[in-house]
Amino acid sequence: MVKCIFAEEFIIIRRAPSKVQFIARHNEFYFQFQKLANNYNQIVKVVNAHFSNIAIPHQIAMLEQRTRELKALSIEILNLAKQAKE
């Protein structure tokens, strides 16, 4: 109101509900991605530090599964970002 009275230019910001939902969903995916990446790093550290040659193949299989999950989640995040551009 004060800016109108003094004839200063002002900007009106409108929130689109779809964009708010998109941002919330994008943030959720981002945090999931961070959690998976953190688990991935922890597995690598544990495999290198504590496991013998017998246990390593099992741990590597778990690591591969986490890598697949990371890849799927990152693809979903990219698709969601592309949808937002459109």
Secondary structure, 3 states (H helix, E strand, C coil): CHHHHCCCCCCCCCCCHHHHHHHHHHHHHHHHHHHHHHHHHHHHHHHHHHCCCCCHHHHHHHHHHHHHHHHHHHHHHHHHHHHHHC
